[in-house]
Amino acid sequence: MRLSDALGLGDRELVSFVGAGGKKTAMHRLATEGTERGYDVGYTTTTKMPPPDLPLTVANVEALPSKLTETEPPVAFARDWVPDPERVARKVRGFDPEPLASIFDRGIFDWLLVKADGARTREFKAPGSGEPVVPDATTRVVPVASVLAVGEPLSDAVVHRPERVAAITGLSVGDAITPEAIGTVLASPRGGLKRVPDGADVTPVVNKADTPVRQETARRILEHALESTTRFARGFVTSFERDVCLAVESDAP
């Protein structure tokens, strides 16, 4: 199953990605699929990101609309380069939600893909006080977590902001991360549902399920998430390495 079909994307979508463990890979997958389907796709962020492997336009808000039309989509775009970025050689800074809504309203892109928070390459996270930065015009939100966090200690080595995960789940820092803990965060208004616009569809993704055992663990995560909220009715187990995309549906009527 293609990711775009799994998410049910239509002709006009602003998709915001939050969480950890596969946001950039999922965005690249959608950029490719959208282009193959004949859509104009844009890729950007409301925070910071390393430059993706796409044509990149860096410009201020005033110059951006005309510059975007000069490049064949899919195209990544950002406001400026980050001086002396941490952890990577190069990083760009994105835009506030309002300019992105304006770009979307102008119809420059059919699909606008937005990285709405950062995770410092960790497998799992809970958002900080100023996160995520999800545009109000978002049509779909995709909370992401990696199944590789299961069984690992709740620590900075695996989790971005472990103390916030602890506050949501009742675990203590250092405890083993359970499937139920990840499912709880995905379904929490302080986790995967934080700052989700009322009208946006929400579809969680548990990624890096590269083996049957990991797929079963990812399924347990999503089943717990689905039991914990009525905000979404399905999620997907994915492995972009192995082209896995399996639906997990709610049992609620």
C-alpha positions in Angstrom: 0.0 0.0 0.0 1.3 3.4 -0.9 1.6 5.8 2.0 -0.4 8.5 0.3 -3.2 5.9 -0.3 -3.0 4.8 3.4 -3.4 8.4 4.6 -6.2 9.0 2.1 -4.6 12.1 0.6 -6.8 14.0 -1.9 -6.0 16.6 -4.4 -5.3 19.4 -1.9 -3.5 18.6 1.3 -1.4 20.3 4.0 0.2 17.5 5.9 2.0 18.2 9.2 4.4 15.6 10.7 5.2 15.4 14.4 7.1 13.0 16.6 10.2 11.0 16.0 11.6 8.0 14.1 10.6 8.6 10.5 9.2 12.0 9.8 11.7 13.0 7.1 11.6 9.5 5.4 7.8 9.6 5.4 7.8 13.1 3.9 10.3 12.0 1.2 8.0 9.0 0.4 5.0 11.3 0.0 7.0 13.8 -2.1 7.9 10.9 -4.5 4.4 9.4 -4.6 2.7 12.8 -5.1 5.0 13.6 -8.0 4.3 10.2 -9.6 0.6 11.0 -9.3 1.1 14.3 -11.1 0.8 16.6 -8.1 3.0 19.6 -7.3 4.6 18.9 -3.9 6.3 21.2 -1.5 8.5 20.2 1.5 9.3 22.6 4.4 9.3 23.0 8.1 8.0 25.3 10.8 11.2 24.7 12.8 14.7 23.7 11.5 15.9 20.8 9.4 18.9 19.6 7.5 18.4 20.2 3.8 16.5 17.3 2.3 17.5 15.5 -0.8 15.3 17.7 -3.0 15.8 20.9 -5.0 16.0 23.6 -2.3 14.8 27.2 -2.5 16.0 29.5 0.4 14.3 32.9 0.3 12.4 35.4 2.5 8.7 35.5 2.6 8.4 38.3 0.0 10.5 36.6 -2.6 9.4 33.1 -2.0 6.2 32.8 -4.2 8.0 33.8 -7.4 11.1 31.7 -6.7 9.0 28.6 -6.0 7.5 28.7 -9.5 11.0 28.7 -11.0 11.7 25.1 -9.8 10.0 21.9 -10.9 8.4 20.2 -7.9 8.9 18.4 -5.7 10.8 21.3 -4.1 12.0 22.0 -0.6 12.0 25.5 0.7 13.1 27.5 3.7 13.6 31.0 5.0 17.4 31.0 5.7 20.4 29.0 6.6 21.2 28.4 10.2 24.6 29.6 11.2 26.8 27.1 13.1 24.1 24.4 13.4 24.4 21.7 16.0 24.9 18.0 15.2 24.9 18.5 11.4 27.0 20.4 8.8 24.1 22.3 7.4 20.6 23.2 8.5 17.8 25.6 7.3 15.2 27.5 9.2 11.6 27.3 8.1 8.6 29.6 8.3 5.9 30.5 10.7 2.5 29.0 10.0 1.0 32.1 8.5 3.3 32.4 5.4 2.9 28.6 4.9 -0.9 29.0 4.9 -0.5 31.8 2.4 1.6 29.7 0.1 -0.9 26.9 0.4 -3.8 29.2 -0.3 -2.1 30.5 -3.5 -2.2 27.0 -4.9 1.5 26.8 -5.7 1.5 23.3 -4.3 -1.2 20.6 -4.4 0.4 18.9 -1.4 2.4 20.9 1.2 4.4 18.6 3.6 5.5 20.3 6.8 8.0 19.0 9.5 6.3 20.6 12.5 8.8 19.7 15.3 12.3 18.3 15.8 13.5 15.1 17.5 17.4 15.2 17.3 17.4 11.8 15.5 15.8 10.0 18.5 13.3 7.1 18.1 10.6 8.6 20.2 9.6 11.9 21.8 7.0 14.0 23.6 6.7 17.7 22.5 8.3 20.6 24.4 6.4 23.6 25.6 6.7 25.4 22.3 6.0 22.4 20.1 4.7 21.3 17.7 4.2 24.3 15.4 1.3 23.0 13.4 -0.3 25.4 10.9 -4.0 26.0 11.4 -4.5 25.2 7.7 -3.3 21.7 8.2 -5.6 19.1 6.7 -3.8 16.0 8.1 -1.5 15.4 11.0 0.8 12.4 11.2 2.2 11.6 14.6 5.3 9.3 14.2 7.1 7.0 16.6 9.7 4.2 16.0 9.1 0.7 17.3 12.8 0.5 18.0 12.2 2.5 21.2 10.4 -0.5 22.8 12.4 -2.2 25.4 15.0 0.6 25.6 15.5 2.7 28.7 13.6 5.9 28.9 16.6 8.1 28.4 18.2 10.8 26.3 20.0 8.2 24.2 16.7 7.0 22.6 14.0 9.6 23.6 13.9 13.3 23.0 12.6 14.9 26.2 12.3 11.7 28.3 11.0 13.6 31.3 7.9 14.7 29.2 7.3 11.1 28.2 7.5 10.2 31.9 5.0 12.9 32.8 2.5 11.5 30.2 2.9 7.8 30.8 3.7 7.4 34.5 7.0 5.8 33.7 10.2 7.0 35.5 13.3 8.1 33.6 15.4 4.9 33.2 12.4 2.5 33.0 12.0 0.2 30.0 9.8 1.7 27.3 6.7 -0.4 26.7 4.4 -0.5 23.6 1.7 0.9 25.8 3.8 3.9 26.8 4.4 4.8 23.1 0.7 4.3 22.4 -0.3 6.5 25.3 1.9 9.4 24.0 0.7 9.1 20.5 -2.9 9.4 21.7 -2.3 12.1 24.3 -3.3 15.8 24.0 0.2 16.4 25.5 1.8 14.1 22.9 0.8 13.2 19.4 -2.5 15.2 19.6 -0.9 18.4 20.9 -2.0 21.5 18.9 -3.8 19.5 16.3 -6.3 21.7 14.5 -9.9 20.7 15.2 -10.6 20.0 11.5 -7.5 18.0 10.7 -7.6 14.2 10.3 -5.0 12.4 12.4 -3.3 9.2 11.5 -0.4 7.9 13.6 2.4 5.9 12.1 4.7 3.5 14.0 7.8 3.1 11.8 10.9 0.9 11.5 8.9 -2.3 11.7 11.4 -4.2 9.6 10.6 -7.7 10.9 7.5 -9.7 11.7 8.3 -9.4 15.4 8.6 -5.6 15.2 5.4 -5.4 13.2 3.5 -7.2 15.9 5.0 -4.9 18.5 4.1 -1.9 16.4 0.6 -3.2 16.1 0.4 -3.4 19.9 1.4 0.2 20.1 -1.3 1.3 17.7 -4.0 -0.9 19.3 -3.3 0.8 22.7 -3.3 4.3 21.1 -6.7 3.5 19.4 -8.1 2.4 22.7 -6.9 5.6 24.3 -8.6 8.2 22.1 -11.5 8.7 19.7 -9.5 11.4 17.8 -8.4 8.8 15.2 -9.8 5.5 14.1 -6.7 3.9 12.5 -3.0 3.9 12.3 -0.2 2.3 10.2 2.7 0.1 10.8 5.5 1.0 8.4 8.9 0.1 7.3 10.1 2.4 4.6 13.2 0.2 4.2 11.1 -2.8 3.3 8.0 -1.1 1.8 5.7 -2.2 4.6 2.5 -0.3 5.3 -0.1 -2.2 7.3 -3.3 -0.8 8.6 -4.5 -1.1 12.2 -8.1 -0.3 12.7 -10.1 0.7 15.8 -12.5 -1.9 17.2 -14.9 0.8 18.4 -18.2 0.9 16.5 
